[in-house]
Amino acid sequence: MDKKNHPFSHIRIIFRRTSPLMKCVVLTAIVACTVALIALRVNILQNRQRQQDLQQQAIQLVQENKALTQNIAKLGTAESIRRIAETELGLVDPNTQFFTPGN
């Protein structure tokens, strides 16, 4: 393609020297953006870890919920009520007879 027929042939780029103040402003903006990007990346990584922890906790809670649901289903039986009364509450069936060995 001929240089004259190029679509951008009418554009001229002129490089001028910039002031030191402008260079400092641009450099400061670049550093600030870099720091912000690093902070956001750290935040993303922390949130991913938190998400994984919460997913693990949710799995454990689902398993605990299943176990509790099974326990609730078993609670209605007379045997489970007697066992709970003896082990957790220290109660004894009134018809139980105790024997003390003699000395």
Buried (B, 14 or more C-beta within 10 A) or exposed (E): EEEEEEEEEEEEEEEEEEEEEEEEEEEEEEEEEEEEEEEEEEEEEEEEEEEEEEEEEEEEEEEEEEEEEEEEEEEEEEEEEEEEEEEEEEEEEEEEEEEEEEE
